[in-house]
Amino acid sequence: MAIVCNENAMHIGSIVLLYWFISISMVYLNKILMSNEGVSIPAPLFVTWYQCVITALICWVGGKIGALYPPIPYQQVSQEENENDAPDATRMRNPSFFSQFPQAEYKNDVGRKVFPLSLIFVGMITFNNLCLKWVEVSFYNVARSLTIVFNVFFSWCLLGQSSSCQTILCLGVVILGFLMGSWGEINFSLLGTVAGVMSSFFVSLNAIFTKKVLPAVEDNMWKLTYYNNINASILFIPLVLYFEGDKIKDAMNVQLISPMFWAAMTVAGVFGFSIGIVTVLQIKVTSPLSHNISGTAKAAVQSMLAFYIWGNPATVMGVLGIFVVLGGSLLYTLVKMNEGQPKASPTTQKGNP
C-alpha cells in the first residue's frame, strides 16, 4: 500500500514539475525570441505567426496519426467463462494519445464561425508577446495580472452575473498589487504595461467567446485549437508584411538562415502547444484548485528566478507588488471555488436525531 502511495505521489509530482518546466521555459524562451536581436529578429508578430503555424501543424499531424490508429475493439472473457466461449460484451482498448485529435480537415463554414474568436485570439497572443518584449520578466506576471478584473467586469457587463463582496475585495487586492508592482519597477515600460493590460482584456474576452464558439466544433477543444490557429496564421500575414516586412528582409541573410534561430522558434512553438496538454494533465491528477495554487507558486518562482537569471533590478515595493498580486489571485480562486460549492440543505445540516 505504501509503495502504491509513493508511486502515485511521484506521478503527481512529475506532472506538476513538467508543468512548471514547460511553462517557465516557454516564457523565458519567448523573452529571448522577442528581445534578443542577436538570436532572433525584432519582429514579434512574425515570431507569433510562426508559433501559430507550428501549433496548427501539430494538430494536423496528430489528427492524421490518430486516424491511422483508431480505438480497437477487443473481447473480454470473464472468470466464469471458458476461453473458447463467446463473450457477453465488447469493450474498447485504451485509445492512443493521438486519438484525441480531430480529423485533420478545414471546413470553411466552421472556420467562419470560429473567425470572431480568432480575431480575439490574435489580439490576445499579440499583446501578450509584446508585453513580454517590452517589460522585464520579473514584472511580466504583474503587468498581466488584471485578467480576473476583466473576467468579473465582462461577467457583469455581458452575462449579467453579479459578484460577491468577497470577490470585489480580492480584485481590490490584485489592483493594489498591480499599482505597487508598477510603482516599484525600476525599468518601468508604459508600452509594455499597456500591452499587458490589453493582453488581460483579450484573455477575458477569449474565455467568454470560447464558450460560445465551442458548439460549432462539437465541443472539441483540439478542433477549436486547430481552426483557431489556422485562422490566426492567415490573419497575421498582412500584419507581418505591413509592420515587419523591412525587418524580415534585413534578417534574410542573417537570422533567417541560422539553424539556431529556427530551432529556438520551433521549440517555443512546441512548448506553446504542450502547455495546453500539461495543464490538462495537472488538473486531471490534482484538482482545479490545486492547479491554480500550483500556477500561483510557479509564477512566484518564475518572477524570483528572473531577478537572478535576467539580472532584473529588484526593489522592496516591486517584490511586494508581485506577492500581493499573486496572493490576491489565490484568494480570488479560493473564493470562487467556495462560491461554486453547493450549500448543504437544512436536513443535511441537522443530521439524524
Disulfide bonds with the S-S distance in Angstrom:
none
